[in-house]
Amino acid sequence: MAHEVKTTCPYCGVGCGVIARLGDDGAVSVKGDPEHPANFGRLCSKGSALAETLDLDGRLLHPEIGGRRAGWSEALDLVAERFSHAIAEHGPDSVAFYVSGQLLTEDYYIANKLMKGFIGSANIDTNSRLCMSSSVAGHRRAFGSDTVPGVYEDLELAELVVLTGSNLAWCHPVLYQRLSAAKANRPEMKIVVIDPRRTMTADIADMHLAISPDGDVALFNGLLAHLAASGVIDRNYVSKCTSGFDEAVAVASRLDLPAVSNATGLTQAQLRAFYRLFETTENVVTCYSQGVNQSAAGTDKVNAIINCHLATGRIGRPGMGPFSLTGQPNAMGGREVGGLANMLAAHMDIEKSLHRDQVRRFWGAPAVANKPGLKAVDMFRAVADGRIKALWIMATNPVVSMPDADAVEAAIKACPFVVVSDIVRDTDTARHAHVLLPSLGWGEKDGTVTNSERCISRQRAFLRGPGEARPDWWQLAEVGKRMGFAPAFAYNSQAEIFAEHAALSGFENNGRRDFDISAHAEIGGTAYDGLKPFQWPQTRGSTPQQRRFFADGRYFHPDGRARFVAIEVPGPRRRDAAFPFTLNTGRVRDHWHTMTRTGRSARLSGHLAEPFVEIHPRDAQAIGVSGADLVTLESPHGAAIVRALVTDRQAEGNLFVPMHWNDQFASRARIDALVAPITDPVSGQPASKHMTVRAGRL
Ligand code: SF4
């Protein structure tokens, strides 16, 4: 029978509300949910095409063992047996889960509980490591918690919006639509785009600063020094609510303007204009995304930005603050349950014995992990060198998306036991699995996600899962039971899991931790079914009023103060003459991740039909390449073949390549095969936007 449900888009971190309608004839149509606070009815091209991506071609319909169809019991018994055997023989750190920001919070919660509480290792990491872990690390250094202070509305209320390392128009399109509308209503609002490329986002900017790759620390250190010298520091706020200001300014002031110009590739006039605009505008929001996070200095970049907001007290109030834009639909939900290898559930710290003890008692867990686990790049290194004996990959395709992708593929191939839970049968990763487990996809699965502004929304099922596909949380819980932990994993529904997650967030919290949704700790199935989007925190017994954090100047470090971080400007990257170009990777407007869903829509694929490299006309001429030629890109790690797109939107010496395509859609198109496994030393996030390559006509 025809019916409509309110659900949430499964693509980017904007987290738009979607109304999905299933017709009597089985046809699905979607439209934006006018009541959802993220999008108020808007959708972008990807969200609008959701109904075109639901066909069952290529779906994984049944569990498989070694390529043959198996029953669920046999497959789950085998997974539990092989994981238990590895743990018995080699210890808990010999197994690992690599999961995804595509998981729902309930799936993520169970994966984290099983690994960190019952297996007793923290070897669970997620593709969110590749997305925004530098923001997490920067938040924790500055605020003592992984807290996004502001809300989307701040972009509409600001007088100045600085977008750095963010192609908002393509990567967070509905937020871009909201910003564009605000700018159209108030043309006096200023927008500054900081990006080596002149992206579509730069088209609405009052100022585009084509910064050198990784010039951000120098730029924001220079800004901090300028603010200190110009007298706009909020001395009262700095002295009452922060520490470390003098040292941060002293280090930032080591570079004078010519040196900042040299490090950023921007003229002194451009720097003066930007610094003056920031200095003289009270309502400033600085948004940052992968261009900041995916860097060997990603965490430092985040703190360099936050330093400038702390120094001016421009944080936590309407229309101002630093704002991390997450890539994936549930990167935030993953953080809330401790899906990163260096975090515990409910924003607790794995390094703190008090937090470990609280989680242990709440779960009744035998062995809470007492040290951080392997972060994504290190996890696959451990797979490669044989330390990981059993690996479970869920809802992600690391053979395409991890840096040094060829080496990752070789590692997975050589791993003694690999389980892949996915909706698609034949991905580059699934090909190497010993056990394949069919999962539910969007429209079939049911749970919650959290977007970039801390808004928790329901994803609701409106389709029956095909074949024998089952929820990811159920697969994990069944394995947990078979590993001997039955009482702790006896869930009947995702509603029960959400209620437990909410209860843990409030357990012995009393305002000491930012993440608290204990108002929902007793939620039952009916209330969960009808749950409307809400922003955290929602503390038990309180009326939800707080929309922003830190307006009161209270932070989550033990002394209640925020921290300035004194940041050294990184030296220039060592260059090899054999690899003269700097390669930057990123997204296109109409595809998502490795295209397993968006590649099904002819409309979406029609926007940019092939993998391409953006190259400046003079560079193209120098290597004898014309528009639409095939180009070979090579790094010390791998090679790819892409189509030349000659454009002066790209700076000379730099190349841009989208990261979506893989060998299923085009020959030798896995761009991450070129990407070096260089990571930020604090966050472990790979530096996917700055590597050296050579290019030539095929
Ligand atoms: Fe989906 Fe993001 Fe587009 Fe919204 S902006 S419809 S969440 S892809």
Residues whose N, C-alpha, C, O or C-beta is under 5 A from the ligand:
A	BS01	SF4	C9 Y11 C12 V14 G15 C16 L43 C44 K46 G47 H172 P173 V174
